[in-house]
Amino acid sequence: MKWFKYLLLIFALSCSAASVSYGQCAMCTLNAENSTKEGNMQGRGLNDGILFLLVIPYLAAAGLGYLWYKKYRKKSPVKKKLLTR
């Protein structure tokens, strides 16, 4: 039950931080769109940075999932052959 309280706390904190970061993402997107329309290449780099920051958490979660799978998957029991003569 203790882990559930920690999970609930982490979920609540992550939901409260999402509203703050959402406004920043819209400002970055608007800045990138305006700069690319004017022929400036800085907006393209900003878009690439946004995509890079978006991909990293998914790669980390996939890596942890793979490690968890490798560690906790059930191994098939070794079948012993009976030697009959």
N, C-alpha and C positions, 0 to 999 in steps of 0.2 A: 504494500500500500504506500510505502514511503516513496518508491520510484514514481508512482502515479502523481503524487504531489509535485515532485520535481518536473515531471513532464507537463503538467498543467501550468506550472509557473513559467516554464520555457515557452510554451505556446502563447500564454498571455503576453509575455514580454515581446515575443516576435510579432504578434498582431498589433501591439501598440506602436512598435517601431516602423511598421509598414506604412502608416499614414504620413510619417515624416519623410521617408525616402521616396514616396510616390511623387511628391511635388518636385523633388529634385530631378527625377527622371524625365518629367514632362519639360522641364526647363532645358535639360541637355538635348532632348529630341528637337525642340523648337530651335535652339541655337544651331544644331547640326543641319537642320533643313534649310534655314536661312543662309547659312554660309555656303552650302553646296549650290544653291540657286545662283549665287553671285560668282561662282567659279572658284571659290576658295577650297583647298583640299584639306584644311584642318577639320572640317566637319566629317569627312570620311574617316579620318583617324579617330575621331570621337565616337563615331558609330562602331568602328572596330573594337574600341575599348569597352563600349557598352556590351557588345556581344561576348567579348572575352570574360567580363565580369559575370555575365549571365551563365556561361557554360561551366565555370569552375565549381559551383556547388553541386551541379548534376554529376560531374566527374568524380567529385569526392564521395557523393552518396553511392554512386555505382561501384567505386573501389571498396568502400566499406561493406556494401552488400555482397560483393564477390568474396571478400575475406571472411565474412560471416558464413557464407555458403560453404566455402572450403573447410572451415573449422567445424561446423556443426552438422554437416550432412552425414547421414548414416552410411557406414561402410558395410558392404555385404559380408556376412560371416564366411569364414574360410571353411569350405567343405573338405572334410577328411575322407580320403579314399580308404576303403577297407581292403586290406590285402588278404585275399583268400587263396589258399593253395590246395 
